[in-house]
């Protein structure tokens, strides 16, 4: 019979440092708002506008998802 192997997770020192979650969330929201300001740029087609909106919505969705997961207890509040 094969012996059960125990794998211990390896972390870089930077991964164990707590980050500033509120600052990161504010940065994502501000970045999304700035991206939407580029909506009124000098684009000739709609492709750029679609990408700007999709990425901005993605940033906001990640922030909202993080808040929901932390409130429901599925993600630790330590970082």
C-alpha positions as CSV (number, residue, x, y, z in Angstrom):
1,X,0.0,0.0,0.0
2,X,1.2,3.5,-0.8
3,X,1.8,5.7,2.2
4,X,-0.4,8.8,2.4
5,X,1.6,11.8,1.4
6,X,1.2,15.0,3.3
7,X,1.6,18.2,1.2
8,X,2.2,21.4,3.1
9,X,1.3,24.6,1.3
10,X,4.2,26.9,0.6
11,X,3.7,30.7,0.9
12,X,5.9,33.6,-0.1
13,X,6.6,36.1,2.7
14,X,4.5,38.7,0.8
15,X,1.5,36.5,0.8
16,X,1.4,36.4,4.6
17,X,1.5,40.1,4.9
18,X,-1.9,41.6,5.5
19,X,-3.0,44.0,2.8
20,X,-5.2,47.0,3.1
21,X,-8.6,45.6,1.8
22,X,-10.5,48.9,2.0
23,X,-7.8,50.7,0.0
24,X,-7.8,48.0,-2.6
25,X,-11.6,48.2,-3.0
26,X,-11.5,52.0,-3.3
27,X,-8.8,51.7,-5.9
28,X,-10.8,49.3,-7.9
29,X,-13.9,51.5,-7.8
30,X,-11.9,54.6,-8.7
31,X,-10.2,52.7,-11.6
32,X,-13.6,51.6,-12.9
33,X,-14.9,55.2,-12.8
34,X,-11.8,56.5,-14.6
35,X,-12.3,53.8,-17.2
36,X,-15.8,55.0,-17.8
37,X,-14.6,58.6,-18.2
38,X,-12.5,57.3,-21.2
39,X,-15.8,56.3,-22.7
40,X,-16.0,59.8,-24.2
41,X,-12.7,59.6,-25.9
42,X,-11.8,59.7,-29.5
43,X,-12.7,56.1,-30.4
44,X,-14.2,55.6,-33.8
45,X,-15.6,52.2,-33.2
46,X,-17.6,50.6,-30.4
47,X,-15.1,47.9,-29.6
48,X,-13.1,50.1,-27.3
49,X,-16.3,51.2,-25.5
50,X,-17.4,47.6,-25.0
51,X,-14.1,46.6,-23.5
52,X,-14.0,49.7,-21.2
53,X,-17.5,48.9,-19.9
54,X,-16.9,45.2,-19.5
55,X,-13.6,45.7,-17.6
56,X,-15.2,48.4,-15.4
57,X,-18.2,46.1,-14.6
58,X,-15.7,43.3,-13.9
59,X,-13.9,45.4,-11.3
60,X,-17.1,46.4,-9.6
61,X,-18.3,42.8,-9.6
62,X,-15.1,41.6,-7.9
63,X,-15.4,44.2,-5.2
64,X,-19.1,43.4,-4.6
65,X,-18.3,39.6,-4.7
66,X,-15.6,40.1,-2.1
67,X,-17.9,42.1,0.2
68,X,-20.6,39.4,-0.1
69,X,-18.2,36.6,0.6
70,X,-16.8,38.3,3.6
71,X,-20.2,39.1,5.1
72,X,-21.4,35.5,4.6
73,X,-18.3,34.2,6.3
74,X,-16.9,32.4,3.2
75,X,-13.8,34.5,3.2
76,X,-11.7,35.5,6.2
77,X,-11.8,39.1,7.3
78,X,-8.1,39.2,8.3
79,X,-6.9,40.7,5.1
